[in-house]
């Protein structure tokens, strides 16, 4: 699987056009050479294909042509395909906007050209099955157009039900916005700004949304974008808090993962301080991940570096392979440089830039 970070195709005045031309050829070279060498089954673009969602219709379709030329896809002006891999896309804040900015027009034209905001598929891997899911992370936290948030959370709840029914199928989760982390864990700090009560800017998903995804979906791997610098993290999850946390006059308490998974997204908003306390007690970085290796981990997360030239045209390769003797495969994960290797569920997982 080839993973491409934020590209941010933009428009420049005359002087900048030469920079863009060089950038487009550079990105096409990165894409073409990587595909030719590795022949992946899937190509996933992690969002922010565009530099701004407010561009005109004519400019939007010019940039779509540029993007498809770079990635060697068929459109009205480009008639050649590269390989037989499938394409998947995540919507980023520069594609459809943060929660405070979401507009039906921007979302509808994105869906028309790049497919659903929330989607999943199953893939056979060396005799076993993995579930892959793409989330519309732009609408998971407080969003002005409630319909898109409802759609995002309905999809999350669908995934929760599927995970409960088939916990033996490992989940690989894609989200443009990374999961919440403490300051210092990555280059980017955990900053979120609101306007009129809706998300105007965010570096990470909220602590409560992140805790819900980790506890209730239990993904093996999370692949995210947004942070151009990239990051690797290992999350360790406790099934219960030190003591039950009261949820006000509802009579509900928050003690275990199951209690959290029974909440609606409206309740995540209403009891945000209580859920953040639950997250502090149950979610922590796994020890040893960037050293000798971690064994007490539950979810690994790789934030993919941007594909822009100033970040060296980074592209990531994510590979899954089965071990012949799965019963002897101890759970383990480590990171070195920009590579993450892990063993779990009888499989070996490897992300390499």
C-alpha positions in Angstrom: 0.0 0.0 0.0 1.4 3.4 -1.0 0.5 6.2 1.4 0.8 9.9 0.2 0.7 12.8 2.6 -0.7 16.3 2.1 0.1 17.6 -1.4 -1.8 21.0 -1.3 -1.9 21.9 -5.0 -2.2 25.6 -5.3 -2.1 28.5 -7.7 0.6 31.1 -7.8 1.3 34.4 -9.8 3.7 34.3 -12.7 6.9 33.9 -10.8 5.4 31.1 -8.7 4.1 29.2 -11.7 7.6 27.9 -12.4 7.9 26.7 -8.9 4.5 24.8 -9.3 5.6 23.3 -12.6 8.8 22.0 -11.0 6.8 20.8 -7.9 4.2 18.9 -10.2 7.0 17.2 -12.1 8.8 16.3 -8.9 5.7 14.8 -7.3 4.9 12.9 -10.5 8.5 11.5 -10.5 8.1 10.4 -6.9 4.8 8.7 -7.6 5.9 7.1 -10.9 9.1 5.7 -9.5 7.5 4.4 -6.3 4.7 2.6 -8.1 7.1 1.1 -10.7 9.4 -0.2 -8.0 6.8 -1.5 -5.5 3.6 -2.2 -7.4 1.2 -1.6 -4.4 -2.4 -2.9 -4.3 -3.7 0.4 -3.0 -2.8 4.0 -3.2 -4.2 6.2 -0.4 -3.9 10.0 -0.4 -4.2 11.3 3.1 -6.1 14.6 2.4 -5.4 18.2 1.6 -5.1 17.6 -2.1 -5.9 21.3 -2.6 -4.6 24.3 -0.8 -8.0 25.9 -0.2 -11.6 24.8 -0.5 -12.9 28.2 -1.4 -11.4 28.2 -5.0 -13.7 28.7 -8.0 -15.2 25.8 -9.9 -12.9 26.4 -12.9 -9.8 26.5 -10.7 -11.0 23.4 -8.8 -11.2 21.3 -11.9 -7.8 22.6 -13.2 -6.3 21.3 -10.0 -8.0 18.0 -10.3 -6.4 17.6 -13.7 -3.0 18.5 -12.3 -3.5 16.0 -9.5 -4.5 13.2 -11.8 -1.6 14.0 -14.1 0.7 13.8 -11.2 -0.8 10.4 -10.0 -1.2 9.2 -13.6 -4.9 8.7 -13.5 -7.4 8.9 -16.3 -9.4 12.1 -16.8 -10.6 14.1 -19.8 -7.1 15.1 -20.6 -5.0 12.2 -19.4 -5.6 8.8 -20.9 -2.9 6.6 -19.3 -3.1 4.6 -16.1 -0.2 3.4 -14.1 -0.7 -0.2 -12.8 -3.8 -1.9 -11.6 -3.9 -0.5 -8.0 -7.0 1.0 -6.4 -7.2 4.7 -5.3 -8.6 5.9 -2.0 -8.8 9.5 -0.7 -9.3 11.2 2.6 -10.9 14.6 2.9 -8.7 17.2 4.5 -9.4 20.7 6.0 -8.1 22.3 2.8 -10.5 20.1 0.7 -13.8 20.6 2.6 -12.9 22.8 5.6 -12.9 22.4 9.4 -16.1 21.9 11.3 -17.0 25.6 11.4 -16.4 25.9 7.6 -18.2 22.9 6.1 -20.5 23.8 3.2 -22.7 21.4 1.2 -21.3 22.7 -2.1 -17.7 22.0 -1.2 -18.5 18.5 0.2 -20.7 17.6 -2.7 -18.1 18.4 -5.3 -15.4 16.6 -3.3 -17.6 13.4 -3.1 -18.4 13.7 -6.8 -14.7 13.6 -7.7 -13.1 11.6 -5.0 -15.8 9.3 -3.5 -17.5 8.9 -0.1 -16.1 10.7 2.9 -16.6 7.6 5.0 -15.9 4.2 3.6 -14.5 0.7 4.4 -13.3 -2.4 2.6 -12.1 -5.9 3.4 -8.9 -7.3 2.0 -7.4 -10.8 2.0 -3.9 -10.8 3.3 -1.9 -14.0 3.2 -4.9 -16.2 3.9 -6.5 -13.9 6.5 -8.7 -10.8 6.3 -8.1 -7.2 7.3 -10.7 -4.4 7.5 -9.7 -0.9 6.2 -11.8 2.2 7.1 -11.5 5.8 6.1 -13.1 8.4 8.5 -14.3 11.9 7.7 -12.2 13.3 10.5 -13.3 16.9 9.6 -16.7 16.2 11.0 -16.0 14.1 14.1 -15.7 17.0 16.5 -18.1 20.0 16.8 -19.4 20.8 13.2 -21.7 23.5 12.1 -23.6 21.4 9.5 -24.9 18.7 11.8 -25.8 16.3 9.0 -22.1 15.6 8.2 -21.3 14.9 11.8 -24.3 12.6 12.1 -23.1 10.7 9.0 -19.5 10.5 10.4 -20.7 9.1 13.7 -23.2 6.7 12.2 -20.3 5.2 10.3 -18.2 5.0 13.5 -21.0 3.2 15.2 -21.3 0.8 12.3 -17.6 0.1 12.7 -18.1 -0.4 16.4 -20.8 -3.0 15.7 -18.7 -4.8 13.2 -15.7 -4.9 15.6 -17.9 -6.3 18.3 -19.2 -9.0 15.9 -15.8 -9.9 14.4 -13.0 -8.8 16.8 -10.7 -11.3 15.1 -10.5 -9.1 11.9 -7.7 -6.5 12.5 -8.7 -2.9 11.7 -6.5 -0.4 9.8 -8.0 3.1 10.3 -7.3 6.2 8.2 -8.0 9.7 9.6 -6.8 13.0 8.1 -6.6 14.6 11.6 -4.3 12.6 14.0 -5.4 11.3 17.3 -4.9 13.4 20.4 -1.4 13.4 22.0 0.3 15.4 24.7 2.6 18.2 23.8 6.1 17.0 23.1 5.0 13.7 21.6 5.2 15.1 18.1 6.4 18.3 16.5 2.9 19.7 16.5 1.3 20.9 19.7 -2.3 20.0 20.7 -4.1 23.2 19.7 -7.8 23.5 18.9 -9.6 26.8 18.3 -13.4 27.3 18.2 -15.6 29.9 16.5 -19.3 30.1 17.5 -18.8 26.8 19.3 -17.5 24.9 16.2 -14.0 23.8 15.3 -12.2 26.6 13.5 -8.8 24.9 13.7 -7.3 21.7 15.2 -4.0 19.9 15.1 -5.5 16.7 16.7 -8.9 15.2 17.3 -10.3 16.0 20.7 -9.3 13.9 23.6 -12.8 12.5 24.0 -13.2 11.6 20.3 -9.7 10.0 20.3 -10.5 8.0 23.4 -13.7 6.7 21.8 -11.9 5.6 18.6 -9.1 3.9 20.6 -11.4 2.1 23.1 -14.3 1.2 20.8 -12.7 0.5 17.5 -9.4 -0.9 18.9 -7.5 -0.4 15.6 -4.2 -2.1 15.1 -2.9 0.7 13.0 -4.0 4.3 12.6 -2.6 6.2 9.6 -3.2 10.0 9.7 -2.1 13.1 7.8 -2.4 16.9 8.5 0.9 17.3 10.3 3.4 17.9 7.6 6.3 16.9 9.8 5.0 13.4 10.4 5.1 11.4 13.7 5.0 7.9 15.1 3.2 6.9 18.3 2.1 3.8 20.2 -1.0 3.9 22.4 -1.6 1.7 25.4 -5.2 1.3 26.5 -6.5 0.2 29.9 -10.0 -1.4 29.8 -11.2 0.5 32.9 -10.5 3.6 35.0 -9.2 3.6 38.5 -12.7 4.4 39.7 -16.1 5.1 38.2 -16.7 8.6 36.9 -20.2 10.0 37.4 -21.9 11.6 34.3 -24.0 14.1 36.1 -27.7 13.6 36.6 -28.1 10.9 34.0 -27.3 8.2 36.5 -24.7 6.8 34.1 -21.1 6.2 35.2 -17.9 5.9 33.1 -15.7 3.1 34.3 -15.0 0.7 31.4 -14.5 0.8 27.6 -18.0 -0.6 27.3 -19.5 2.4 29.2 -17.7 4.8 26.8 -18.8 2.9 23.7 -22.5 3.2 24.8 -22.3 7.0 24.6 -23.6 9.1 21.7 -21.5 11.9 20.2 -23.9 14.4 21.8 -23.0 12.9 25.2 -19.3 13.1 24.3 -19.8 16.9 23.9 -22.0 17.2 27.1 -19.6 15.3 29.3 -16.3 16.3 27.8 -14.5 17.0 31.1 -15.5 13.6 32.5 -14.5 11.8 29.3 -11.1 13.6 29.2 -10.5 12.4 32.8 -11.4 8.9 31.7 -8.9 9.2 28.8 -6.2 10.5 31.1 -6.6 7.4 33.3 -6.9 4.8 30.4 -4.9 6.1 27.4 -1.1 6.5 27.6 2.0 6.2 25.3 3.4 2.7 25.2 6.8 2.5 26.9 9.9 1.4 24.9 8.4 2.1 21.5 11.3 4.3 20.3 13.9 2.3 22.1 14.1 -1.5 22.7 10.6 -1.9 21.5 7.1 -2.0 23.1 5.1 -5.1 24.0 2.3 -3.5 26.0 0.8 -1.6 23.1 -2.7 -1.7 21.6 -2.7 0.8 18.7 0.1 2.1 16.6 -0.2 5.5 14.8 1.8 6.9 11.9 1.3 10.5 10.9 2.4 10.5 7.3 4.8 13.3 6.3 3.7 15.7 3.5 4.5 14.8 -0.1 5.4 18.5 -0.8 8.9 19.1 -2.1 10.0 21.0 1.1 9.4 17.7 2.9 11.5 15.7 0.3 8.5 14.4 -1.6 7.8 11.9 1.2 5.7 8.8 0.5 5.1 5.9 2.8 4.8 2.1 2.1 2.6 0.1 4.4 3.0 -3.7 4.2 1.2 -6.6 5.9 2.5 -10.1 5.8 1.6 -13.3 7.7 3.9 -15.4 9.8 3.8 -19.2 9.2 3.6 -20.0 12.9 1.1 -17.4 14.2 0.8 -19.0 17.6 4.5 -18.1 18.4 4.3 -14.5 17.3 4.7 -12.3 20.3 3.2 -8.8 20.3 5.9 -6.3 19.7 6.4 -2.9 18.1 9.4 -0.6 17.5 10.3 2.5 15.6 13.7 3.5 14.2 14.1 6.6 12.0 11.0 6.8 9.8 10.2 3.1 10.0 7.7 1.4 12.2 7.6 -2.4 12.6 5.1 -4.4 14.6 3.9 -7.9 15.2 0.3 -8.7 16.2 -2.6 -11.0 15.4 -0.1 -13.4 13.7 1.0 -10.7 11.2 3.9 -8.5 10.7 3.2 -4.8 9.9 5.7 -2.4 8.5 5.5 1.2 7.6 8.5 2.7 5.8 9.0 6.1 4.3 
